[in-house]
């Protein structure tokens, strides 16, 4: 083969070119959601890593931007009014302008921002380096690999809420406080519950501080330490379980454009014959908004769990060994 023969563009460049053409032609309008990384991987039959490169390239060209709660959308100012041909790349730093010093805190907050808007799978060392405008190798002075990066992201996030000392009066008020603080964390960082394991817990100072605070809230109740630590882990697990449902729902909403309320309405229409048959009279009376109210589900789960814990405290025969 002659050396001058042109090699075909790699798959990610061909996909980027297709998106670019659609955006510049006005088929995808400013503010309109573009397919997620997972959808790109499925639609073009490419690996997640390739789909991630597509999204990074589109962002580098200024064609798309990430918005919290909306996913990745076409950037403002893109469309028919733009000249034909490749989009203008981001403006380079002015010659002689000092490069901001890279520090661990800035690195972690940038990684967290990427995960908050695009999901944890969008976080990679290469993507993070591009976002920080540094060479990828410079990141390894701060974290050894992506696993350590995610671990440090988790610890940084758990350091966000203020845990008052000594906190409100009474064990129940204290447990309600820390559960709600963690629920708010999971609402703010939808990727968080997937990054935390309670069977192989991460020994991180901020996360351990949450567990220690919970144990102090229960100290003095006359319960064995085994019971105290099980209660602390159960409370964290309760928050995480509902938060996983919340994260799944937000992801599904971003990928399909269908809200949970609208999805339930569609399912109810499909199940109309069953619900109207008289075979399920109680299910037929369930308010439509109940299933989609994940905040309500969290509050109900927390209240009923603490009711049960209170009953155990009042009845020594129910106490676990």
Number of C-alpha atoms within 10 A of each C-alpha: 4 5 6 6 7 7 7 8 9 9 16 20 16 13 20 19 16 11 20 23 18 15 24 22 17 15 13 20 20 18 17 17 22 22 17 22 24 17 15 20 18 13 11 13 12 14 15 17 15 20 26 21 21 23 26 20 18 22 20 17 16 19 25 26 21 18 16 13 14 19 22 23 21 22 21 14 14 22 22 15 10 15 12 12 10 13 18 12 13 10 8 7 10 8 6 6 7 8 11 9 8 15 11 13 13 12 19 22 14 18 24 25 16 22 22 23 20 24 20 20 14 24 21 20 20 16 19 20 18 14 16 19 14 16 13 15 11 12 21 13 10 16 18 10 12 13 11 12 22 22 16 19 22 23 19 18 20 22 15 12 14 9 16 11 8 10 15 14 9 10 20 16 14 21 23 16 17 23 24 16 18 21 22 15 18 23 18 14 21 25 23 25 23 14 14 17 11 11 7 7 11 16 10 14 13 17 18 15 14 20 18 13 20 25 19 15 23 21 14 9 10 10 15 12 13 10 14 19 16 13 19 20 16 14 21 20 17 16 22 23 13 19 27 18 14 19 20 14 17 20 19 14 17 19 18 13 13 14 15 17 15 13 13 16 14 12 11 15 12 11 13 12 10 15 17 11 11 11 10 11 12 9 11 17 9 10 8 14 12 11 13 17 13 16 14 12 14 19 16 12 15 18 14 11 16 19 12 11 15 13 13 14 14 11 9 11 8 11 14 11 8
